[in-house]
Each structure stands twice: as C-alpha cells, then as structure tokens.
Amino acid sequence: WEVVLIVCAHCWAARFPMSFGSGVPEIKCEVQKTHLKGYLSEGVLSAKVGGLMLVEASGLQVGKEGPFVHCAAVICRKIADL
C-alpha cells in the first residue's frame, strides 16, 4: 500500500507544480514582496495538505515543518484577503 499512497500523493501534487518542495524559500520571497503567481492559492493548499497526509499514511519519514509553514501562509493570505 505504501507505493500506491506515494504515487497518489505525487499525482495529486503534480496538478499544482508550485506545491513541490518545502515552501520555505518561496515564503521568504513572498515576505520580501516578490510575489509568485499562484503560489498562495487554494489548489496549492489542497495539494500540500493532501499530499502530506498521503505520504505520512504511507509511512515515509518526511519533514513536516516546511509544508506547514506554506499551508499557514496560504491560510493567512486568504484571511487577509477577506
């Protein structure tokens, strides 16, 4: 099942190329007012959260701090846009 979950996570994240990686360097760009188009979108958030859940369910050891920083940035941006 591990391989199936990993492939599903990759296919889900592949729909949103901005979701690959930890997200910390891109957040640094956003903080310095260099905006990356589509980086803080709902689709990227769903890909990050869904991919992270699938990878964790497969049993792989992955760093969760970077993706959580990215998810928090997307949520904060959406709240700020209200």
Backbone as XML, in Angstrom:
<?xml version="1.0"?>
<chain id="A" units="angstrom">
  <residue number="1" name="TRP">
    <atom name="N" x="0.803" y="-1.191" z="0.000"/>
    <atom name="CA" x="0.000" y="0.000" z="0.000"/>
    <atom name="C" x="0.849" y="1.259" z="0.000"/>
  </residue>
  <residue number="2" name="GLU">
    <atom name="N" x="2.059" y="1.141" z="0.484"/>
    <atom name="CA" x="2.905" y="2.325" z="0.584"/>
    <atom name="C" x="3.155" y="2.951" z="-0.783"/>
  </residue>
  <residue number="3" name="VAL">
    <atom name="N" x="3.449" y="2.109" z="-1.755"/>
    <atom name="CA" x="3.748" y="2.611" z="-3.095"/>
    <atom name="C" x="2.510" y="3.266" z="-3.713"/>
  </residue>
  <residue number="4" name="VAL">
    <atom name="N" x="1.354" y="2.680" z="-3.500"/>
    <atom name="CA" x="0.115" y="3.240" z="-4.036"/>
    <atom name="C" x="-0.137" y="4.626" z="-3.448"/>
  </residue>
  <residue number="5" name="LEU">
    <atom name="N" x="0.049" y="4.773" z="-2.137"/>
    <atom name="CA" x="-0.169" y="6.062" z="-1.494"/>
    <atom name="C" x="0.831" y="7.109" z="-1.978"/>
  </residue>
  <residue number="6" name="ILE">
    <atom name="N" x="2.078" y="6.699" z="-2.171"/>
    <atom name="CA" x="3.097" y="7.634" z="-2.645"/>
    <atom name="C" x="2.785" y="8.085" z="-4.068"/>
  </residue>
  <residue number="7" name="VAL">
    <atom name="N" x="2.379" y="7.164" z="-4.924"/>
    <atom name="CA" x="2.026" y="7.523" z="-6.302"/>
    <atom name="C" x="0.806" y="8.446" z="-6.318"/>
  </residue>
  <residue number="8" name="CYS">
    <atom name="N" x="-0.175" y="8.168" z="-5.472"/>
    <atom name="CA" x="-1.350" y="9.046" z="-5.386"/>
    <atom name="C" x="-0.955" y="10.442" z="-4.927"/>
  </residue>
  <residue number="9" name="ALA">
    <atom name="N" x="-0.063" y="10.531" z="-3.942"/>
    <atom name="CA" x="0.389" y="11.836" z="-3.459"/>
    <atom name="C" x="1.112" y="12.596" z="-4.563"/>
  </residue>
  <residue number="10" name="HIS">
    <atom name="N" x="1.944" y="11.907" z="-5.332"/>
    <atom name="CA" x="2.677" y="12.568" z="-6.415"/>
    <atom name="C" x="1.723" y="13.044" z="-7.514"/>
  </residue>
  <residue number="11" name="CYS">
    <atom name="N" x="0.775" y="12.206" z="-7.873"/>
    <atom name="CA" x="-0.183" y="12.596" z="-8.919"/>
    <atom name="C" x="-1.038" y="13.774" z="-8.482"/>
  </residue>
  <residue number="12" name="TRP">
    <atom name="N" x="-1.429" y="13.796" z="-7.209"/>
    <atom name="CA" x="-2.227" y="14.902" z="-6.691"/>
    <atom name="C" x="-1.419" y="16.192" z="-6.704"/>
  </residue>
  <residue number="13" name="ALA">
    <atom name="N" x="-0.172" y="16.113" z="-6.239"/>
    <atom name="CA" x="0.664" y="17.312" z="-6.184"/>
    <atom name="C" x="1.113" y="17.763" z="-7.574"/>
  </residue>
  <residue number="14" name="ALA">
    <atom name="N" x="1.185" y="16.852" z="-8.529"/>
    <atom name="CA" x="1.635" y="17.207" z="-9.876"/>
    <atom name="C" x="0.659" y="18.148" z="-10.573"/>
  </residue>
  <residue number="15" name="ARG">
    <atom name="N" x="-0.584" y="18.175" z="-10.135"/>
    <atom name="CA" x="-1.560" y="19.101" z="-10.726"/>
    <atom name="C" x="-1.221" y="20.553" z="-10.381"/>
  </residue>
  <residue number="16" name="PHE">
    <atom name="N" x="-0.471" y="20.754" z="-9.291"/>
    <atom name="CA" x="-0.088" y="22.090" z="-8.848"/>
    <atom name="C" x="1.430" y="22.108" z="-8.644"/>
  </residue>
  <residue number="17" name="PRO">
    <atom name="N" x="2.191" y="22.457" z="-9.685"/>
    <atom name="CA" x="3.652" y="22.391" z="-9.585"/>
    <atom name="C" x="4.239" y="23.279" z="-8.490"/>
  </residue>
  <residue number="18" name="MET">
    <atom name="N" x="3.520" y="24.306" z="-8.087"/>
    <atom name="CA" x="4.037" y="25.184" z="-7.029"/>
    <atom name="C" x="3.985" y="24.509" z="-5.659"/>
  </residue>
  <residue number="19" name="SER">
    <atom name="N" x="3.381" y="23.339" z="-5.569"/>
    <atom name="CA" x="3.279" y="22.662" z="-4.280"/>
    <atom name="C" x="4.491" y="21.780" z="-3.981"/>
  </residue>
  <residue number="20" name="PHE">
    <atom name="N" x="5.375" y="21.585" z="-4.941"/>
    <atom name="CA" x="6.546" y="20.747" z="-4.698"/>
    <atom name="C" x="7.554" y="21.479" z="-3.823"/>
  </residue>
  <residue number="21" name="GLY">
    <atom name="N" x="8.275" y="20.737" z="-3.020"/>
    <atom name="CA" x="9.293" y="21.325" z="-2.150"/>
    <atom name="C" x="8.724" y="21.714" z="-0.802"/>
  </residue>
  <residue number="22" name="SER">
    <atom name="N" x="9.608" y="22.240" z="0.035"/>
    <atom name="CA" x="9.178" y="22.576" z="1.391"/>
    <atom name="C" x="8.336" y="23.840" z="1.432"/>
  </residue>
  <residue number="23" name="GLY">
    <atom name="N" x="8.666" y="24.810" z="0.606"/>
    <atom name="CA" x="7.908" y="26.046" z="0.585"/>
    <atom name="C" x="8.556" y="27.180" z="1.341"/>
  </residue>
  <residue number="24" name="VAL">
    <atom name="N" x="9.568" y="26.900" z="2.148"/>
    <atom name="CA" x="10.195" y="27.945" z="2.960"/>
    <atom name="C" x="10.915" y="28.989" z="2.096"/>
  </residue>
  <residue number="25" name="PRO">
    <atom name="N" x="11.707" y="28.613" z="1.075"/>
    <atom name="CA" x="12.356" y="29.651" z="0.260"/>
    <atom name="C" x="11.351" y="30.549" z="-0.467"/>
  </residue>
  <residue number="26" name="GLU">
    <atom name="N" x="10.245" y="29.964" z="-0.900"/>
    <atom name="CA" x="9.240" y="30.764" z="-1.592"/>
    <atom name="C" x="8.528" y="31.709" z="-0.629"/>
  </residue>
  <residue number="27" name="ILE">
    <atom name="N" x="8.341" y="31.278" z="0.612"/>
    <atom name="CA" x="7.741" y="32.152" z="1.609"/>
    <atom name="C" x="8.674" y="33.323" z="1.898"/>
  </residue>
  <residue number="28" name="LYS">
    <atom name="N" x="9.967" y="33.070" z="1.904"/>
    <atom name="CA" x="10.928" y="34.168" z="2.082"/>
    <atom name="C" x="10.792" y="35.181" z="0.955"/>
  </residue>
  <residue number="29" name="CYS">
    <atom name="N" x="10.568" y="34.703" z="-0.271"/>
    <atom name="CA" x="10.349" y="35.616" z="-1.403"/>
    <atom name="C" x="9.088" y="36.433" z="-1.196"/>
  </residue>
  <residue number="30" name="GLU">
    <atom name="N" x="8.031" y="35.794" z="-0.736"/>
    <atom name="CA" x="6.771" y="36.499" z="-0.501"/>
    <atom name="C" x="6.935" y="37.562" z="0.587"/>
  </residue>
  <residue number="31" name="VAL">
    <atom name="N" x="7.700" y="37.259" z="1.624"/>
    <atom name="CA" x="7.917" y="38.215" z="2.707"/>
    <atom name="C" x="8.691" y="39.437" z="2.199"/>
  </residue>
  <residue number="32" name="GLN">
    <atom name="N" x="9.571" y="39.219" z="1.223"/>
    <atom name="CA" x="10.360" y="40.317" z="0.650"/>
    <atom name="C" x="9.640" y="41.004" z="-0.503"/>
  </residue>
  <residue number="33" name="LYS">
    <atom name="N" x="8.336" y="40.798" z="-0.608"/>
    <atom name="CA" x="7.476" y="41.450" z="-1.604"/>
    <atom name="C" x="7.755" y="41.009" z="-3.036"/>
  </residue>
  <residue number="34" name="THR">
    <atom name="N" x="8.330" y="39.832" z="-3.218"/>
    <atom name="CA" x="8.477" y="39.247" z="-4.545"/>
    <atom name="C" x="7.368" y="38.205" z="-4.681"/>
  </residue>
  <residue number="35" name="HIS">
    <atom name="N" x="6.271" y="38.587" z="-5.295"/>
    <atom name="CA" x="5.106" y="37.715" z="-5.340"/>
    <atom name="C" x="5.223" y="36.705" z="-6.479"/>
  </residue>
  <residue number="36" name="LEU">
    <atom name="N" x="4.941" y="35.460" z="-6.155"/>
    <atom name="CA" x="4.959" y="34.376" z="-7.128"/>
    <atom name="C" x="3.514" y="34.054" z="-7.480"/>
  </residue>
  <residue number="37" name="LYS">
    <atom name="N" x="3.196" y="34.147" z="-8.747"/>
    <atom name="CA" x="1.816" y="33.969" z="-9.184"/>
    <atom name="C" x="1.321" y="32.547" z="-8.909"/>
  </residue>
  <residue number="38" name="GLY">
    <atom name="N" x="0.187" y="32.454" z="-8.236"/>
    <atom name="CA" x="-0.424" y="31.165" z="-7.966"/>
    <atom name="C" x="0.172" y="30.394" z="-6.813"/>
  </residue>
  <residue number="39" name="TYR">
    <atom name="N" x="1.143" y="30.984" z="-6.120"/>
    <atom name="CA" x="1.827" y="30.250" z="-5.065"/>
    <atom name="C" x="0.971" y="30.103" z="-3.810"/>
  </residue>
  <residue number="40" name="LEU">
    <atom name="N" x="0.167" y="31.095" z="-3.516"/>
    <atom name="CA" x="-0.664" y="31.052" z="-2.313"/>
    <atom name="C" x="-2.128" y="30.844" z="-2.678"/>
  </residue>
  <residue number="41" name="SER">
    <atom name="N" x="-2.395" y="29.827" z="-3.484"/>
    <atom name="CA" x="-3.767" y="29.553" z="-3.934"/>
    <atom name="C" x="-4.357" y="28.363" z="-3.177"/>
  </residue>
  <residue number="42" name="GLU">
    <atom name="N" x="-5.679" y="28.228" z="-3.294"/>
    <atom name="CA" x="-6.358" y="27.128" z="-2.618"/>
    <atom name="C" x="-5.937" y="25.773" z="-3.168"/>
  </residue>
  <residue number="43" name="GLY">
    <atom name="N" x="-5.663" y="25.714" z="-4.461"/>
    <atom name="CA" x="-5.241" y="24.455" z="-5.073"/>
    <atom name="C" x="-3.908" y="23.973" z="-4.533"/>
  </residue>
  <residue number="44" name="VAL">
    <atom name="N" x="-2.990" y="24.903" z="-4.348"/>
    <atom name="CA" x="-1.690" y="24.540" z="-3.788"/>
    <atom name="C" x="-1.858" y="24.078" z="-2.349"/>
  </residue>
  <residue number="45" name="LEU">
    <atom name="N" x="-2.750" y="24.742" z="-1.613"/>
    <atom name="CA" x="-3.008" y="24.323" z="-0.231"/>
    <atom name="C" x="-3.569" y="22.906" z="-0.194"/>
  </residue>
  <residue number="46" name="SER">
    <atom name="N" x="-4.530" y="22.605" z="-1.055"/>
    <atom name="CA" x="-5.106" y="21.254" z="-1.055"/>
    <atom name="C" x="-4.064" y="20.219" z="-1.465"/>
  </residue>
  <residue number="47" name="ALA">
    <atom name="N" x="-3.203" y="20.566" z="-2.416"/>
    <atom name="CA" x="-2.153" y="19.631" z="-2.836"/>
    <atom name="C" x="-1.151" y="19.393" z="-1.711"/>
  </residue>
  <residue number="48" name="LYS">
    <atom name="N" x="-0.788" y="20.460" z="-0.996"/>
    <atom name="CA" x="0.155" y="20.327" z="0.120"/>
    <atom name="C" x="-0.427" y="19.466" z="1.232"/>
  </residue>
  <residue number="49" name="VAL">
    <atom name="N" x="-1.651" y="19.781" z="1.638"/>
    <atom name="CA" x="-2.270" y="19.054" z="2.749"/>
    <atom name="C" x="-2.562" y="17.607" z="2.344"/>
  </residue>
  <residue number="50" name="GLY">
    <atom name="N" x="-3.157" y="17.424" z="1.176"/>
    <atom name="CA" x="-3.480" y="16.071" z="0.725"/>
    <atom name="C" x="-2.245" y="15.221" z="0.495"/>
  </residue>
  <residue number="51" name="GLY">
    <atom name="N" x="-1.244" y="15.800" z="-0.150"/>
    <atom name="CA" x="-0.012" y="15.057" z="-0.380"/>
    <atom name="C" x="0.697" y="14.697" z="0.905"/>
  </residue>
  <residue number="52" name="LEU">
    <atom name="N" x="0.707" y="15.634" z="1.847"/>
    <atom name="CA" x="1.352" y="15.364" z="3.132"/>
    <atom name="C" x="0.622" y="14.265" z="3.894"/>
  </residue>
  <residue number="53" name="MET">
    <atom name="N" x="-0.704" y="14.271" z="3.847"/>
    <atom name="CA" x="-1.471" y="13.208" z="4.518"/>
    <atom name="C" x="-1.201" y="11.847" z="3.888"/>
  </residue>
  <residue number="54" name="LEU">
    <atom name="N" x="-1.165" y="11.803" z="2.559"/>
    <atom name="CA" x="-0.924" y="10.520" z="1.887"/>
    <atom name="C" x="0.488" y="10.001" z="2.144"/>
  </residue>
  <residue number="55" name="VAL">
    <atom name="N" x="1.458" y="10.897" z="2.114"/>
    <atom name="CA" x="2.843" y="10.469" z="2.353"/>
    <atom name="C" x="3.020" y="9.999" z="3.791"/>
  </residue>
  <residue number="56" name="GLU">
    <atom name="N" x="2.428" y="10.720" z="4.737"/>
    <atom name="CA" x="2.503" y="10.287" z="6.137"/>
    <atom name="C" x="1.806" y="8.936" z="6.325"/>
  </residue>
  <residue number="57" name="ALA">
    <atom name="N" x="0.682" y="8.738" z="5.647"/>
    <atom name="CA" x="-0.042" y="7.469" z="5.764"/>
    <atom name="C" x="0.756" y="6.313" z="5.182"/>
  </residue>
  <residue number="58" name="SER">
    <atom name="N" x="1.627" y="6.613" z="4.215"/>
    <atom name="CA" x="2.436" y="5.545" z="3.621"/>
    <atom name="C" x="3.588" y="5.134" z="4.532"/>
  </residue>
  <residue number="59" name="GLY">
    <atom name="N" x="3.888" y="5.927" z="5.540"/>
    <atom name="CA" x="4.937" y="5.562" z="6.476"/>
    <atom name="C" x="6.286" y="6.175" z="6.181"/>
  </residue>
  <residue number="60" name="LEU">
    <atom name="N" x="6.381" y="7.035" z="5.180"/>
    <atom name="CA" x="7.660" y="7.676" z="4.880"/>
    <atom name="C" x="8.006" y="8.712" z="5.942"/>
  </residue>
  <residue number="61" name="GLN">
    <atom name="N" x="9.274" y="8.864" z="6.196"/>
    <atom name="CA" x="9.739" y="9.890" z="7.120"/>
    <atom name="C" x="9.983" y="11.164" z="6.322"/>
  </residue>
  <residue number="62" name="VAL">
    <atom name="N" x="9.142" y="12.157" z="6.510"/>
    <atom name="CA" x="9.278" y="13.421" z="5.795"/>
    <atom name="C" x="9.266" y="14.566" z="6.793"/>
  </residue>
  <residue number="63" name="GLY">
    <atom name="N" x="9.899" y="15.660" z="6.408"/>
    <atom name="CA" x="9.858" y="16.857" z="7.235"/>
    <atom name="C" x="8.527" y="17.566" z="7.054"/>
  </residue>
  <residue number="64" name="LYS">
    <atom name="N" x="7.871" y="17.878" z="8.133"/>
    <atom name="CA" x="6.546" y="18.492" z="8.058"/>
    <atom name="C" x="6.579" y="19.990" z="8.317"/>
  </residue>
  <residue number="65" name="GLU">
    <atom name="N" x="7.705" y="20.531" z="8.771"/>
    <atom name="CA" x="7.751" y="21.934" z="9.147"/>
    <atom name="C" x="7.581" y="22.851" z="7.945"/>
  </residue>
  <residue number="66" name="GLY">
    <atom name="N" x="8.279" y="22.573" z="6.861"/>
    <atom name="CA" x="8.187" y="23.401" z="5.658"/>
    <atom name="C" x="6.786" y="23.430" z="5.060"/>
  </residue>
  <residue number="67" name="PRO">
    <atom name="N" x="6.179" y="22.259" z="4.840"/>
    <atom name="CA" x="4.813" y="22.277" z="4.310"/>
    <atom name="C" x="3.814" y="22.972" z="5.232"/>
  </residue>
  <residue number="68" name="PHE">
    <atom name="N" x="3.994" y="22.847" z="6.548"/>
    <atom name="CA" x="3.076" y="23.528" z="7.465"/>
    <atom name="C" x="3.251" y="25.035" z="7.400"/>
  </residue>
  <residue number="69" name="VAL">
    <atom name="N" x="4.475" y="25.504" z="7.202"/>
    <atom name="CA" x="4.709" y="26.940" z="7.035"/>
    <atom name="C" x="4.010" y="27.428" z="5.775"/>
  </residue>
  <residue number="70" name="HIS">
    <atom name="N" x="4.107" y="26.661" z="4.704"/>
    <atom name="CA" x="3.450" y="27.023" z="3.444"/>
    <atom name="C" x="1.935" y="27.045" z="3.619"/>
  </residue>
  <residue number="71" name="CYS">
    <atom name="N" x="1.383" y="26.029" z="4.265"/>
    <atom name="CA" x="-0.072" y="25.980" z="4.491"/>
    <atom name="C" x="-0.529" y="27.158" z="5.339"/>
  </residue>
  <residue number="72" name="ALA">
    <atom name="N" x="0.231" y="27.482" z="6.371"/>
    <atom name="CA" x="-0.130" y="28.617" z="7.224"/>
    <atom name="C" x="-0.090" y="29.921" z="6.441"/>
  </residue>
  <residue number="73" name="ALA">
    <atom name="N" x="0.872" y="30.052" z="5.541"/>
    <atom name="CA" x="0.962" y="31.272" z="4.725"/>
    <atom name="C" x="-0.235" y="31.397" z="3.791"/>
  </residue>
  <residue number="74" name="VAL">
    <atom name="N" x="-0.666" y="30.286" z="3.205"/>
    <atom name="CA" x="-1.836" y="30.324" z="2.322"/>
    <atom name="C" x="-3.085" y="30.708" z="3.113"/>
  </residue>
  <residue number="75" name="ILE">
    <atom name="N" x="-3.251" y="30.116" z="4.280"/>
    <atom name="CA" x="-4.424" y="30.419" z="5.107"/>
    <atom name="C" x="-4.407" y="31.876" z="5.550"/>
  </residue>
  <residue number="76" name="CYS">
    <atom name="N" x="-3.247" y="32.371" z="5.962"/>
    <atom name="CA" x="-3.144" y="33.784" z="6.379"/>
    <atom name="C" x="-3.437" y="34.723" z="5.216"/>
  </residue>
  <residue number="77" name="ARG">
    <atom name="N" x="-2.979" y="34.384" z="4.022"/>
    <atom name="CA" x="-3.253" y="35.227" z="2.857"/>
    <atom name="C" x="-4.748" y="35.275" z="2.568"/>
  </residue>
  <residue number="78" name="LYS">
    <atom name="N" x="-5.415" y="34.126" z="2.672"/>
    <atom name="CA" x="-6.847" y="34.090" z="2.414"/>
    <atom name="C" x="-7.629" y="34.879" z="3.467"/>
  </residue>
  <residue number="79" name="ILE">
    <atom name="N" x="-7.198" y="34.799" z="4.720"/>
    <atom name="CA" x="-7.848" y="35.584" z="5.777"/>
    <atom name="C" x="-7.616" y="37.068" z="5.543"/>
  </residue>
  <residue number="80" name="ALA">
    <atom name="N" x="-6.411" y="37.433" z="5.129"/>
    <atom name="CA" x="-6.095" y="38.842" z="4.889"/>
    <atom name="C" x="-6.876" y="39.394" z="3.695"/>
  </residue>
  <residue number="81" name="ASP">
    <atom name="N" x="-7.226" y="38.540" z="2.750"/>
    <atom name="CA" x="-7.974" y="38.994" z="1.570"/>
    <atom name="C" x="-9.459" y="39.218" z="1.849"/>
  </residue>
  <residue number="82" name="LEU">
    <atom name="N" x="-9.943" y="38.781" z="3.014"/>
    <atom name="CA" x="-11.360" y="38.945" z="3.336"/>
    <atom name="C" x="-11.732" y="40.364" z="3.452"/>
  </residue>
</chain>
